């Protein structure tokens, strides 16, 4: 006899023509059920847009899972959706950053970037811009040259007021460096929000990051430990501990290009950091080598998104708050629903895993079939602007599609079983 724990908005008829003898824990799982230590059997079934928790008495062993493709296997197809972080068909992001306000940055590097349609992030030391303090004899480009670069779309970030190591300062001293440099730069570059910071000497600690979090949206470090990949993983990165790759003397453009290609392979965010270019200074490189590297980036235009740091941070903050829910309506239709306000632009790429992938198509709210790329057993498509749902459909009459992640369903069932039976541990009920 089956028992439904919660009332349903419709009648549910269960046809169990035969009982499968118990054959051990693995066989129970394959049959779509699980035996808990409480002597009960729990199964999660997601159909018709609702979850039902069914309980069998311990005298009934199990029944086959319901669903076409999953009959007798307990493994009906699962719809899994993933929102890709980068716009369009890009598979990686690259940000080109510059430290210390060298004259070559505004006078040479910025125009070079623009020749390829790129924009960079320039981390400026305020005292160096005004040639004061320890920078009295360290010239930078003129304020007017920097302002012109900002008007052309380059980002101006902070490298603090004086470029002192922040982790050696008191809380109040660190806050003064960070707050006053942002205020000074925003007064110079009217209309620009200065939200990106590069830590002097790539040094920080928990106290510094605590101060930074109240003033900036990101904090950039230097290279990661030797042997680690130089790019940031969008799933795991800490926006206040962004790692970067220094482009330095002795490195060849081929070495820099390899780092970009690895970021593409792993869908990461590579932040490149440059210092002196054809002038005296730290980590000097030549404009010729930099030009060769920019040409390589341009050749990857269909695979990478080159953007200032603040643009990538905004994108990732938006991406982290987006989800898509798969809601089955029948065995041949699943609604994919964007949670929250729908995207304003058609620049979000969606990956859908479902089998068999060739049997399914995707249409928008108006019934128009969307272009789909099928690759590596998945469907890839662009979410239409200003629409909160698309429809995944097939001509097959029965597919046994279940919603969402099976792992998430299992967790829900464990939690429900634990609430129902106080003596039953959640892990033991599955």
ZAMARGU-4260 file (C-alpha; in steps of 0.2 Angstrom, whole numbers, plus 5000, padded with zeros to 4 digits):
<rodrens>
0) 5000/5000/5000 | 5007/5017/4996 | 5004/5033/5006 | 5005/5051/5000 | 5012/5062/5013
5) 5004/5078/5006 | 4988/5081/4996 | 4989/5082/4977 | 4980/5094/4966 | 4975/5079/4955
10) 4972/5060/4956 | 4988/5050/4955 | 4985/5032/4950 | 4999/5020/4953 | 5000/5004/4943
15) 5012/4992/4951 | 5010/4976/4941 | 5023/4966/4950 | 5035/4967/4964 | 5054/4967/4961
20) 5062/4956/4974 | 5075/4965/4985 | 5093/4962/4979 | 5104/4973/4989 | 5107/4992/4991
25) 5114/4995/4973 | 5099/4986/4965 | 5087/4996/4976 | 5095/5012/4969 | 5094/5006/4951
30) 5075/5002/4954 | 5072/5020/4958 | 5070/5017/4977 | 5081/5016/4992 | 5079/5007/5009
35) 5082/5017/5024 | 5087/5011/5042 | 5070/5014/5047 | 5063/5000/5037 | 5054/5011/5025
40) 5057/5014/5006 | 5057/5032/4999 | 5057/5038/4981 | 5056/5055/4974 | 5046/5057/4958
45) 5045/5074/4949 | 5031/5074/4937 | 5018/5087/4931 | 5028/5101/4940 | 5026/5094/4958
50) 5036/5083/4969 | 5028/5068/4977 | 5036/5058/4992 | 5030/5040/4991 | 5032/5028/5005
55) 5031/5009/5004 | 5029/4998/5019 | 5044/4987/5022 | 5034/4972/5016 | 5034/4979/4998
60) 5051/4979/4990 | 5050/4991/4975 | 5042/4995/4959 | 5050/5000/4942 | 5053/5019/4939
65) 5039/5027/4929 | 5044/5035/4913 | 5048/5030/4895 | 5067/5029/4893 | 5069/5025/4911
70) 5057/5010/4912 | 5065/4996/4922 | 5081/5005/4924 | 5077/5019/4937 | 5088/5031/4927
75) 5076/5042/4917 | 5085/5057/4908 | 5089/5072/4918 | 5088/5090/4912 | 5103/5100/4917
80) 5105/5118/4912 | 5121/5129/4914 | 5122/5148/4911 | 5139/5151/4903 | 5148/5166/4911
85) 5155/5175/4896 | 5145/5184/4883 | 5141/5178/4865 | 5151/5162/4861 | 5166/5167/4870
90) 5174/5153/4880 | 5186/5164/4891 | 5188/5182/4897 | 5205/5192/4896 | 5208/5208/4905
95) 5224/5218/4900 | 5229/5229/4915 | 5244/5241/4918 | 5252/5246/4935 | 5261/5261/4941
100) 5256/5274/4928 | 5271/5273/4917 | 5270/5287/4903 | 5270/5273/4890 | 5254/5266/4896
105) 5244/5281/4891 | 5254/5287/4876 | 5258/5270/4868 | 5249/5255/4875 | 5231/5263/4875
110) 5232/5267/4857 | 5238/5250/4853 | 5224/5242/4862 | 5212/5253/4853 | 5219/5248/4836
115) 5211/5230/4840 | 5195/5237/4848 | 5201/5233/4865 | 5200/5243/4881 | 5212/5241/4896
120) 5212/5244/4915 | 5225/5256/4921 | 5229/5256/4940 | 5236/5273/4944 | 5246/5279/4959
125) 5239/5296/4963 | 5255/5303/4970 | 5264/5298/4953 | 5251/5307/4943 | 5255/5323/4952
130) 5274/5320/4954 | 5274/5322/4973 | 5282/5313/4987 | 5293/5299/4982 | 5288/5301/4964
135) 5294/5319/4962 | 5307/5313/4949 | 5296/5299/4942 | 5286/5306/4928 | 5270/5300/4921
140) 5259/5305/4906 | 5250/5321/4908 | 5234/5322/4917 | 5226/5327/4900 | 5233/5312/4892
145) 5225/5301/4905 | 5209/5309/4904 | 5208/5307/4885 | 5211/5289/4887 | 5197/5287/4900
150) 5185/5296/4888 | 5190/5283/4874 | 5183/5269/4886 | 5198/5264/4896 | 5196/5260/4914
155) 5205/5269/4928 | 5208/5260/4944 | 5217/5263/4960 | 5235/5258/4964 | 5233/5268/4980
160) 5239/5286/4985 | 5257/5282/4988 | 5260/5263/4983 | 5264/5258/5001 | 5262/5240/5006
165) 5244/5240/5014 | 5247/5225/5025 | 5260/5235/5035 | 5248/5249/5038 | 5236/5251/5052
170) 5217/5250/5048 | 5215/5269/5048 | 5231/5271/5037 | 5225/5258/5025 | 5208/5265/5024
175) 5215/5282/5020 | 5225/5275/5006 | 5211/5266/4998 | 5197/5279/5001 | 5207/5295/4997
180) 5214/5287/4981 | 5197/5283/4974 | 5190/5300/4979 | 5205/5309/4970 | 5204/5298/4954
185) 5185/5301/4953 | 5188/5320/4954 | 5201/5318/4940 | 5190/5307/4929 | 5173/5314/4931
190) 5158/5302/4928 | 5169/5287/4931 | 5166/5275/4946 | 5183/5270/4951 | 5179/5252/4958
195) 5195/5242/4954 | 5210/5241/4965 | 5227/5233/4962 | 5236/5230/4979 | 5254/5237/4980
200) 5267/5224/4978 | 5253/5211/4977 | 5252/5211/4996 | 5236/5210/5006 | 5229/5201/5021
205) 5211/5199/5029 | 5211/5216/5037 | 5216/5225/5020 | 5203/5215/5011 | 5190/5220/5024
210) 5194/5238/5021 | 5194/5235/5002 | 5177/5227/5002 | 5169/5243/5008 | 5177/5254/4994
215) 5180/5243/4979 | 5172/5229/4970 | 5188/5220/4966 | 5206/5218/4972 | 5220/5212/4960
220) 5235/5202/4966 | 5250/5196/4956 | 5254/5179/4949 | 5248/5163/4958 | 5261/5151/4966
225) 5273/5143/4954 | 5264/5128/4944 | 5247/5135/4947 | 5236/5140/4932 | 5238/5159/4929
230) 5219/5162/4925 | 5204/5163/4938 | 5191/5151/4938 | 5174/5160/4938 | 5166/5147/4949
235) 5178/5148/4963 | 5187/5165/4962 | 5187/5178/4976 | 5184/5195/4968 | 5195/5203/4981
240) 5209/5190/4978 | 5210/5191/4959 | 5226/5183/4952 | 5235/5189/4937 | 5249/5185/4925
245) 5264/5197/4924 | 5270/5200/4906 | 5289/5203/4909 | 5306/5204/4902 | 5312/5187/4895
250) 5295/5180/4891 | 5290/5178/4873 | 5274/5182/4865 | 5271/5163/4862 | 5272/5160/4881
255) 5259/5174/4884 | 5248/5166/4870 | 5249/5149/4878 | 5241/5156/4894 | 5227/5163/4884
260) 5224/5147/4875 | 5224/5138/4891 | 5211/5150/4898 | 5200/5146/4883 | 5201/5127/4886
265) 5196/5129/4904 | 5184/5144/4902 | 5193/5155/4914 | 5197/5173/4916 | 5215/5178/4912
270) 5221/5195/4919 | 5237/5201/4911 | 5248/5214/4920 | 5260/5225/4912 | 5273/5238/4919
275) 5286/5247/4909 | 5285/5247/4890 | 5301/5252/4881 | 5306/5263/4896 | 5316/5260/4912
280) 5306/5251/4925 | 5300/5235/4933 | 5296/5220/4921 | 5300/5229/4906 | 5293/5223/4889
285) 5294/5229/4871 | 5280/5237/4861 | 5285/5225/4847 | 5281/5210/4858 | 5266/5217/4865
290) 5259/5221/4847 | 5262/5203/4842 | 5252/5197/4857 | 5238/5209/4853 | 5237/5202/4836
295) 5235/5184/4843 | 5221/5190/4854 | 5212/5197/4839 | 5214/5181/4830 | 5204/5173/4844
300) 5190/5185/4843 | 5177/5172/4842 | 5183/5163/4857 | 5188/5177/4870 | 5180/5192/4877
305) 5193/5206/4880 | 5186/5218/4893 | 5192/5230/4907 | 5191/5222/4925 | 5176/5231/4931
310) 5166/5225/4916 | 5170/5207/4919 | 5167/5209/4938 | 5149/5216/4934 | 5146/5202/4922
315) 5151/5189/4935 | 5141/5197/4949 | 5126/5196/4938 | 5130/5178/4932 | 5132/5172/4950
320) 5114/5177/4954 | 5106/5169/4939 | 5097/5152/4938 | 5086/5143/4926 | 5073/5130/4933
325) 5068/5115/4922 | 5049/5112/4924 | 5042/5097/4916 | 5024/5099/4909 | 5023/5082/4901
330) 5034/5068/4894 | 5038/5078/4879 | 5039/5096/4885 | 5050/5105/4898 | 5049/5123/4902
335) 5066/5131/4905 | 5061/5146/4916 | 5074/5161/4920 | 5073/5165/4938 | 5072/5183/4941
340) 5071/5197/4928 | 5074/5191/4911 | 5090/5196/4902 | 5089/5213/4893 | 5101/5207/4879
345) 5104/5191/4870 | 5121/5188/4876 | 5119/5174/4888 | 5124/5156/4881 | 5115/5142/4889
350) 5120/5123/4889 | 5107/5110/4891 | 5111/5092/4895 | 5098/5079/4890 | 5098/5063/4881
355) 5095/5059/4867 | 5101/5076/4863 | 5096/5075/4844 | 5078/5072/4848 | 5075/5089/4856
360) 5072/5106/4850 | 5070/5123/4859 | 5057/5136/4855 | 5054/5153/4862 | 5038/5160/4870
365) 5031/5165/4853 | 5034/5147/4846 | 5049/5152/4836 | 5062/5138/4835 | 5079/5144/4842
370) 5096/5140/4833 | 5104/5126/4843 | 5122/5120/4842 | 5124/5102/4847 | 5141/5098/4854
375) 5148/5085/4866 | 5131/5078/4870 | 5123/5094/4874 | 5113/5108/4867 | 5120/5126/4866
380) 5109/5141/4862 | 5107/5160/4866 | 5093/5165/4878 | 5081/5177/4869 | 5081/5195/4876
385) 5067/5200/4888 | 5059/5182/4888 | 5058/5173/4905 | 5055/5156/4898 | 5059/5144/4883
390) 5052/5127/4879 | 5062/5111/4877 | 5051/5099/4867 | 5052/5083/4857 | 5040/5073/4846
395) 5042/5058/4856 | 5027/5053/4866 | 5036/5047/4882 | 5053/5052/4888 | 5053/5050/4907
400) 5061/5067/4909 | 5064/5073/4927 | 5067/5090/4932 | 5083/5098/4938 | 5098/5089/4946
405) 5095/5071/4953 | 5107/5075/4966 | 5096/5090/4972 | 5081/5079/4972 | 5090/5066/4982
410) 5094/5079/4995 | 5076/5085/4996 | 5071/5067/4999 | 5084/5064/5012 | 5078/5080/5021
415) 5060/5075/5020 | 5063/5058/5027 | 5073/5065/5041 | 5059/5076/5046 | 5046/5062/5045
420) 5056/5050/5055 | 5066/5057/5069 | 5076/5041/5072 | 5081/5040/5054 | 5097/5049/5049
425) 5095/5058/5032 | 5110/5049/5024 | 5103/5033/5030 | 5086/5036/5021 | 5094/5036/5004
</rodrens>
